[in-house]
Amino acid sequence: MSVSVTLPDGSQRRFDAPVTVHEVAASIGAGLAKAALGARVDGKLVDTSYTIAHDASLAIVTDKSDDALEIIRHSTAHLLAQAVKALFPSAQVTIGPVIEDGFYYDFAFERPFTPEDLAAIEKKMEELAAADIPVERSVMPRDEAVAFFRGMGEEYKAEIIASIPQGEDLSLYRQGDFIDLCRGPHVPSTGKLKAFKLTKLAGAYWRGDSRNEMLQRIYGTSWADPKALKAYLHRIEEAERRDHRRIGKKLRLFHTQEEAPGMVFWHPRGWAVYQAIEQYMRAKLQRRGYQEIRTPQVVDFSLWQRSGHADKFAENMFALKSEERDFAVKPMNCPCHVQVFNQGLKSYRDLPLRLAEFGSCHRNEPSGSLHGLMRVRGFTQDDAHIFCTEAQVQAEVAQFIDLLHEVYADFGFSDVIYRLSTRPANRVGSDEIWDKAEQALADALNAQGLAWELLPGEGAFYGPKIEFSLRDCIGRVWQCGTIQVDFSMPGRLDAQYVAEDGSRQTPVMLHRAVLGSFERFIGILIEHHEGAFPAWLAPVQAVVMNITDAQREYALKVEESLKNNGFRVISDLRNEKIGFKIREHTLDKLPFLLVVGDREAETETVAVRTRRGDDLGTMTLAEFSAHLGAAVLRRGQSALEG
């Protein structure tokens, strides 16, 4: 039986009999055969040992391919399990999936693993990789596999297999004397694993259920080459150094505590940053034709049932009872915005109607997922909803993208990632309406000349959406902005307008946010700038320091003058040496440090330094005000001023 294989360039190779991926690669070239890690056969990711028994498309995966890291990380998790079993034979293996930037494996062992154990395991992994052990796949019936692993004392693995439907064949992978249940694919030999690092230990409940026993989880990362690994480890070090929780405490911006889990205690300086952002966004929205509203925090549960949120979010909603009525603390703003729209009959001439709210929301997130400002229970969104006709969708989306780019540039972000999520299997609305909405979103992105990624089936049940993600200074990606087309909620909540022909029509509702949650965005900013906010965002833009008590009155005069010009300024009049003051405020990352001595008091000037240690010389108050004002106006579109 002959087999025809179609390669990515469209060329075809014919073989007289079924052929493995490795054999196809070898027929193309010895170098490709040596470099092959796996392949895609008719779109399915497989090992190089996979036999092609029918005409198929084939793409060989090497370390340069997009699929390489999936195979490498999957195989490295397998290598980790082999090393643990070699060093600690009584340990039981459970599961070891690939995760973002790496992998983990859960083990059952009689004692906790130590950092010394982790180092030993990593060394053993290096030895096993250097041995270049072949990785071999075999198939075993389910019941036989259960008995096989139970006979090895691997009760957790046997339990996993027993939960698989009867009659299925399972794939097993062997490398040396180690064998594991795994779906694959894996690299052809351990020598392909050249760049890995174990990163941390953690606890994990068996099957994620707190009622089950606690296992030990070993995390690791794996890359195609040592250079990529080194870059990643540097990025992790940078991320730890920039941790917003540590910086937030050090700079006295905010704190959290157990009495209010997932809620933020904003300190004066942190609240100053928050307010600067809110005021900035308010001005932007006003100029774009948005009207600001405010809606209640606590709303009768029936509204959430009508909107459809109760069915999908009930577990994440804080509920309360009063006077025999059930209420919910608002988890999102959208149903309340429809209530504002519904007050008074609207005409097509009123559309588009843009309603914005800095809406305070609460969601009952699991305590284990809370993380500083990045994952909270109480948060505020720069939320807005646009009520419009179908014909207005594309123009509104395009205008929103313009606004988003403008805002992100002001915050110093220029690298934006765009993703379009289209109709899911379970949805409301006709295919015709979905066609129009998806096309409108795609056309808006294309009209801007933006490269975007399609995510089929990832849209909300009520409509498609565009997600906007930022890449920060160390390469991390943060999803922040979104615009979603909603055909469902306006109708569910009886929203109508009078069309040009006098008929009653349901408006389209666009859900949109630029920053997402203020809390999370501020966390991103803290880490992006390492706490050294640009002048326009800095909680304190300048500090005035006297050298001796003789300049006290002049220092206060300078502070007052700058405050009257709208700047956030403090004075430091302590009886401390000027060098001590400068060091302290430099550590607080204040953009500008103003020193006044006798000469400055006599000439009514200030000696200006930056937090980077630059000496900007002596300026009059008017000159410094102009300098600071210019720094504020530049926002994030130039290098930091200090």
SEMI-399702 format. One record per residue (C-alpha): residue in one letter; x, y, z. Coordinates in steps of 0.02 Angstrom, whole numbers, padded with zeros to 5 digits, always signed. Example, Ala and Ser with C-alpha at 12.3 -4.5 7.8 and 13.67 -1.06 7.14 Angstrom:
# SEMI-399702
A+00615-00225+00390 S+00684-00053+00357 
This chain:
# SEMI-399702
M+00000+00000+00000 S+00078+00164-00056 V+00069+00322+00051 S+00078+00502-00011 V+00142+00634+00111 T+00109+00819+00078 L+00237+00938+00154 P+00204+01119+00209 D+00276+01190+00047 G+00147+01090-00053 S+00272+00961-00117 Q+00230+00776-00105 R+00330+00622-00064 R+00268+00448-00106 F+00316+00291-00011 D+00281+00111-00058 A+00225+00063+00118 P+00172+00145+00282 V+00312+00254+00345 T+00361+00335+00511 V+00384+00521+00534 H+00569+00490+00567 E+00586+00396+00402 V+00504+00538+00307 A+00622+00663+00390 A+00772+00552+00347 S+00716+00543+00165 I+00722+00733+00159 G+00891+00749+00244 A+00998+00679+00385 G+01002+00850+00469 L+00812+00859+00477 A+00800+00682+00545 K+00923+00726+00682 A+00832+00890+00724 A+00656+00817+00723 L+00566+00823+00890 G+00394+00771+00829 A+00271+00815+00691 R+00097+00868+00646 V+00007+00737+00542 D-00158+00802+00474 G-00148+00935+00609 K-00121+00811+00753 L+00039+00825+00857 V+00131+00657+00859 D+00298+00575+00899 T+00431+00544+00768 S+00394+00358+00789 Y+00215+00384+00728 T+00172+00278+00576 I+00086+00363+00430 A-00024+00229+00352 H-00129+00337+00234 D-00110+00492+00127 A-00081+00637+00246 S-00011+00811+00269 L+00149+00819+00371 A+00244+00959+00457 I+00405+00908+00546 V+00429+00993+00716 T+00605+01052+00758 D+00664+01165+00899 K+00625+01313+00784 S+00440+01264+00767 D+00294+01340+00861 D+00250+01168+00930 A+00425+01132+00995 L+00403+01196+01172 E+00245+01093+01199 I+00339+00933+01159 I+00497+00985+01252 R+00404+01032+01410 H+00296+00878+01407 S+00452+00772+01391 T+00544+00866+01527 A+00402+00834+01649 H+00426+00649+01607 L+00613+00668+01637 L+00577+00746+01807 A+00469+00598+01856 Q+00606+00478+01803 A+00735+00571+01907 V+00623+00572+02062 K+00590+00386+02046 A+00776+00352+02025 L+00821+00450+02183 F+00665+00412+02287 P+00597+00242+02230 S+00452+00245+02355 A+00383+00408+02284 Q+00224+00388+02182 V+00197+00485+02020 T+00029+00564+01981 I+00010+00697+01844 G+00132+00811+01756 P+00052+00934+01633 V+00127+01074+01530 I+00085+01249+01593 E+00131+01424+01535 D+00321+01438+01521 G+00349+01266+01595 F+00276+01114+01679 Y+00246+01032+01848 Y+00232+00857+01917 D+00140+00802+02075 F+00213+00666+02186 A+00158+00570+02340 F+00305+00545+02459 E+00321+00506+02644 R+00414+00666+02685 P+00424+00843+02613 F+00551+00872+02476 T+00686+00995+02525 P+00783+01124+02422 E+00929+01002+02432 D+00817+00866+02358 L+00768+00985+02219 A+00952+01016+02175 A+00986+00828+02176 I+00834+00794+02064 E+00891+00926+01940 K+01067+00852+01936 K+00993+00680+01903 M+00887+00751+01762 E+01045+00822+01683 E+01128+00651+01694 L+00978+00565+01614 A+00972+00694+01475 A+01159+00675+01441 A+01135+00485+01426 D+01022+00516+01274 I+00902+00376+01323 P+00780+00326+01184 V+00596+00364+01222 E+00482+00222+01166 R+00293+00223+01150 S+00184+00070+01177 V-00003+00038+01190 M-00090-00061+01328 P-00275-00099+01359 R-00351+00000+01503 D-00382-00145+01622 E-00208-00215+01591 A-00134-00041+01623 V-00228-00028+01789 A-00156-00195+01846 F+00017-00149+01779 F+00032+00014+01878 R-00050-00059+02032 G+00080-00196+02028 M+00215-00061+02027 G+00138+00019+02182 E+00080+00170+02082 E-00094+00182+02158 Y-00125+00362+02100 K-00082+00319+01920 A-00193+00164+01931 E-00337+00272+01995 I-00317+00391+01848 I-00321+00248+01724 A-00470+00165+01809 S-00570+00325+01782 I-00544+00311+01593 P-00688+00225+01499 Q-00669+00037+01487 G-00605-00037+01325 E-00490+00107+01280 D-00309+00078+01235 L-00184+00189+01327 S-00014+00251+01275 L+00136+00218+01387 Y+00308+00294+01368 R+00466+00207+01424 Q+00639+00282+01441 G+00766+00167+01520 D+00689+00079+01670 F+00554+00212+01692 I+00381+00195+01616 D+00235+00316+01630 L+00059+00336+01567 C+00054+00485+01450 R-00041+00548+01299 G+00121+00612+01222 P+00198+00664+01111 H+00376+00653+01173 V+00547+00690+01103 P+00633+00538+01024 S+00768+00533+01158 T+00815+00622+01319 G+00966+00703+01235 K+00846+00825+01149 L+00814+00906+01319 K+00954+01032+01334 A+00888+01180+01435 F+00784+01156+01592 K+00776+01215+01771 L+00673+01163+01923 T+00600+01321+01998 K+00500+01287+02156 L+00409+01167+02273 A+00227+01183+02322 G+00084+01082+02395 A-00063+01023+02291 Y-00218+00923+02334 W-00244+00762+02238 R-00358+00802+02091 G-00373+00981+02155 D-00495+00933+02292 S-00458+00997+02468 R-00544+00842+02538 N-00406+00734+02464 E-00229+00708+02524 M-00095+00838+02499 L+00037+00798+02368 Q+00202+00883+02328 R+00215+00983+02168 I+00381+01018+02084 Y+00379+01160+01957 G+00503+01179+01817 T+00535+01267+01654 S+00608+01201+01492 W+00664+01286+01331 A+00734+01242+01162 D+00908+01307+01201 P+01011+01374+01348 K+01000+01553+01283 A+00809+01552+01293 L+00818+01474+01466 K+00939+01607+01526 A+00826+01745+01458 Y+00675+01669+01547 L+00766+01651+01713 H+00822+01832+01699 R+00641+01881+01667 I+00586+01786+01823 E+00719+01872+01927 E+00662+02038+01859 A+00481+01995+01898 E+00525+01952+02078 R+00624+02113+02096 R+00476+02210+02027 D+00344+02121+02133 H+00210+02253+02160 R+00169+02188+02334 R+00347+02217+02396 I+00363+02385+02308 G+00188+02439+02362 K+00235+02409+02544 K+00406+02491+02528 L+00335+02648+02444 R+00184+02652+02562 L+00057+02637+02421 F-00063+02503+02485 H-00079+02347+02588 T-00194+02197+02609 Q-00233+02099+02766 E-00324+01942+02817 E-00473+02033+02893 A-00523+02091+02717 P-00458+01958+02597 G-00447+02017+02418 M-00484+02198+02466 V-00359+02341+02455 F-00314+02467+02589 W-00254+02617+02489 H-00130+02730+02577 P-00120+02917+02534 R+00017+02894+02404 G-00066+02744+02323 W-00232+02834+02319 A-00147+02983+02235 V-00093+02867+02093 Y-00269+02794+02084 Q-00348+02967+02075 A-00224+03027+01943 I-00276+02881+01833 E-00462+02905+01865 Q-00455+03091+01827 Y-00355+03059+01670 M-00480+02928+01609 R-00628+03039+01653 A-00559+03180+01545 K-00525+03061+01400 L-00700+02990+01406 Q-00783+03160+01414 R-00690+03215+01258 R-00750+03057+01170 G-00933+03088+01203 Y-00960+02976+01355 Q-01079+03025+01494 E-01028+02971+01668 I-01156+02886+01781 R-01159+02800+01950 T-01259+02645+01990 P-01299+02552+02153 Q-01182+02429+02237 V-01319+02314+02301 V-01458+02260+02183 D-01604+02139+02200 F-01553+01965+02144 S-01696+01960+02019 L-01603+02081+01904 W-01456+01962+01893 Q-01575+01820+01853 R-01655+01920+01712 S-01486+01973+01641 G-01423+01793+01640 H-01279+01826+01760 A-01355+01724+01902 D-01345+01565+01796 K-01161+01589+01757 F-01089+01690+01903 A-01195+01647+02056 E-01050+01558+02142 N-00940+01712+02122 M-01071+01835+02185 F-01084+01901+02362 A-01265+01881+02417 L-01358+01955+02563 K-01536+01957+02629 S-01633+02106+02697 E-01817+02124+02738 E-01855+01955+02661 R-01773+02006+02495 D-01620+01929+02413 F-01487+02049+02353 A-01318+02033+02270 V-01167+02146+02280 K-01134+02203+02102 P-01006+02089+02015 M-01015+02193+01855 N-01096+02352+01795 C-01186+02303+01635 P-01365+02263+01697 C-01370+02425+01796 H-01317+02525+01644 V-01464+02452+01547 Q-01578+02517+01686 V-01512+02693+01655 F-01541+02673+01468 N-01720+02616+01502 Q-01768+02777+01591 G-01865+02872+01459 L-01897+02810+01283 K-01746+02833+01170 S-01746+02877+00986 Y-01624+02822+00850 R-01564+03003+00857 D-01502+02971+01036 L-01388+02832+00975 P-01248+02796+00998 L-01269+02826+01185 R-01108+02803+01282 L-01127+02777+01470 A-00970+02765+01576 E-00945+02720+01758 F-00795+02697+01870 G-00893+02553+01937 S-00849+02469+02100 C-00877+02281+02088 H-00855+02131+02202 R-00827+01949+02157 N-00806+01803+02274 E-00642+01740+02202 P-00566+01584+02282 S-00448+01634+02422 G-00308+01530+02347 S-00311+01633+02187 L-00295+01805+02271 H-00132+01893+02228 G-00098+02071+02285 L-00178+02193+02163 M-00176+02068+02020 R-00319+01960+02084 V-00439+02040+02207 R-00619+02026+02265 G-00656+02212+02266 F-00608+02314+02113 T-00655+02463+02006 Q-00671+02456+01817 D-00655+02595+01689 D-00816+02522+01623 A-00930+02590+01489 H-01071+02529+01379 I-01116+02595+01209 F-01296+02574+01151 C-01303+02584+00962 T-01380+02514+00803 E-01304+02370+00706 A-01246+02493+00573 Q-01150+02593+00704 V-01050+02447+00777 Q-00898+02459+00663 A-00877+02647+00683 E-00893+02634+00872 V-00766+02494+00880 A-00644+02593+00772 Q-00664+02746+00883 F-00635+02639+01036 I-00474+02568+00964 D-00413+02746+00932 L-00451+02790+01114 L-00365+02634+01177 H-00206+02667+01078 E-00202+02846+01141 V-00220+02792+01322 Y-00093+02651+01312 A+00035+02768+01232 D+00010+02892+01374 F+00047+02754+01498 G+00205+02706+01403 F+00143+02548+01316 S+00169+02531+01129 D+00169+02341+01107 V-00014+02288+01097 I-00077+02114+01052 Y-00249+02096+00970 R-00360+01942+00976 L-00532+01920+00897 S-00642+01789+00980 T-00786+01723+00875 R-00949+01628+00903 P-00951+01484+01027 A-01056+01328+01004 N-01181+01384+01136 R-01240+01560+01091 V-01389+01672+01068 G-01435+01769+00912 S-01448+01718+00729 D-01299+01670+00621 E-01336+01823+00514 I-01315+01940+00663 W-01156+01851+00716 D-01088+01865+00539 K-01117+02053+00543 A-01040+02077+00715 E-00886+01971+00681 Q-00859+02058+00515 A-00879+02229+00597 L-00745+02188+00726 A-00627+02116+00595 D-00655+02265+00480 A-00618+02387+00622 L-00453+02298+00658 N-00408+02288+00473 A-00451+02470+00443 Q-00317+02514+00572 G-00191+02402+00485 L-00174+02295+00642 A-00110+02116+00643 W-00229+02010+00746 E-00252+01831+00801 L-00414+01736+00775 L-00482+01634+00922 P-00624+01530+00848 G-00762+01486+00970 E-00691+01592+01112 G-00823+01730+01105 A-00952+01758+01242 F-01120+01674+01224 Y-01197+01843+01184 G-01074+01904+01052 P-00895+01912+00985 K-00758+02015+01064 I-00587+02090+01038 E-00460+02074+01179 F-00313+02194+01193 S-00157+02139+01286 L-00003+02240+01335 R+00176+02180+01335 D+00276+02256+01479 C+00460+02302+01488 I+00515+02125+01532 G+00407+02040+01401 R+00258+01985+01504 V+00086+01997+01423 W-00063+02069+01517 Q-00239+02063+01448 C-00319+02230+01492 G-00438+02305+01365 T-00589+02226+01284 I-00737+02270+01175 Q-00882+02147+01164 V-01036+02147+01055 D-01193+02096+01151 F-01356+02045+01066 S-01431+01965+01220 M-01436+02076+01374 P-01526+02228+01302 G-01671+02116+01248 R-01672+02017+01410 L-01687+02181+01506 D-01817+02261+01389 A-01706+02395+01314 Q-01786+02477+01162 Y-01772+02629+01051 V-01886+02704+00919 A-01813+02674+00746 E-01825+02796+00600 D-01978+02703+00534 G-02066+02719+00703 S-02042+02536+00752 R-01974+02480+00920 Q-01801+02402+00904 T-01677+02325+01026 P-01509+02415+01029 V-01343+02327+01014 M-01241+02343+01173 L-01052+02361+01166 H-00962+02318+01328 R-00791+02402+01332 A-00648+02437+01450 V-00476+02509+01416 L-00381+02474+01577 G-00490+02336+01648 S-00483+02344+01838 F-00393+02494+01913 E-00316+02384+02046 R-00238+02263+01924 F-00182+02400+01805 I-00095+02493+01947 G-00010+02329+01994 I+00050+02314+01813 L+00112+02494+01815 I+00206+02468+01979 E+00297+02317+01907 H+00324+02396+01735 H+00404+02552+01810 E+00476+02463+01963 G+00386+02594+02068 A+00472+02739+01978 F+00314+02815+01906 P+00331+02947+01772 A+00302+03124+01836 W+00119+03133+01786 L+00077+02978+01889 A+00200+02995+02033 P+00107+03013+02199 V+00233+03147+02249 Q+00306+03238+02100 A+00436+03339+02194 V+00505+03360+02370 V+00578+03523+02436 M+00723+03500+02559 N+00808+03634+02662 I+00993+03621+02707 T+00974+03710+02875 D+00832+03781+02975 A+00874+03953+02905 Q+00788+03906+02740 R+00632+03835+02822 E+00517+03978+02775 Y+00581+03985+02596 A+00558+03797+02576 L+00377+03812+02633 K+00353+03955+02510 V+00420+03847+02367 E+00305+03703+02417 E+00153+03817+02423 S+00194+03897+02255 L+00210+03730+02167 K+00052+03663+02248 N-00041+03817+02187 N+00016+03771+02012 G-00071+03603+02030 F+00079+03492+02070 R+00092+03358+02205 V+00234+03423+02313 I+00294+03395+02492 S+00429+03476+02597 D+00557+03391+02708 L+00607+03511+02846 R+00682+03384+02965 N+00842+03426+03055 E+00940+03296+02956 K+01091+03309+02843 I+01044+03349+02663 G+01133+03193+02600 F+01023+03086+02712 K+00866+03171+02646 I+00919+03151+02465 R+00955+02965+02488 E+00789+02934+02574 H+00683+03021+02442 T+00783+02940+02303 L+00738+02770+02377 D+00557+02829+02379 K+00578+02856+02190 L+00515+03036+02188 P+00546+03110+02014 F+00620+03277+02070 L+00718+03327+02224 L+00732+03515+02258 V+00870+03576+02374 V+00866+03751+02448 G+01012+03830+02541 D+01057+04010+02580 R+01100+04049+02399 E+00935+03979+02334 A+00837+04073+02467 E+00924+04236+02421 T+00898+04216+02233 E+00727+04132+02249 T+00785+03979+02153 V+00796+03790+02181 A+00936+03666+02148 V+00855+03524+02049 R+00906+03341+02054 T+00819+03188+01984 R+00794+03018+02065 R+00924+02950+01944 G+01052+03066+02019 D+01058+03191+01875 D+01098+03370+01927 L+00987+03486+01823 G+01065+03642+01898 T+00981+03793+01977 M+00811+03853+01915 T+00690+03990+01961 L+00521+03930+02024 A+00443+03979+01857 E+00576+03880+01762 F+00553+03725+01869 S+00363+03738+01857 A+00379+03742+01668 H+00501+03594+01672 L+00387+03489+01783 G+00234+03541+01682 A+00319+03483+01521 A+00366+03316+01603 V+00185+03292+01656 L+00119+03332+01481 R+00240+03207+01402 R+00159+03069+01504 G+00231+02903+01449 Q+00280+02953+01273 S+00462+02992+01312 A+00597+02932+01428 L+00566+02953+01613 E+00621+03120+01679 G+00705+03056+01833 
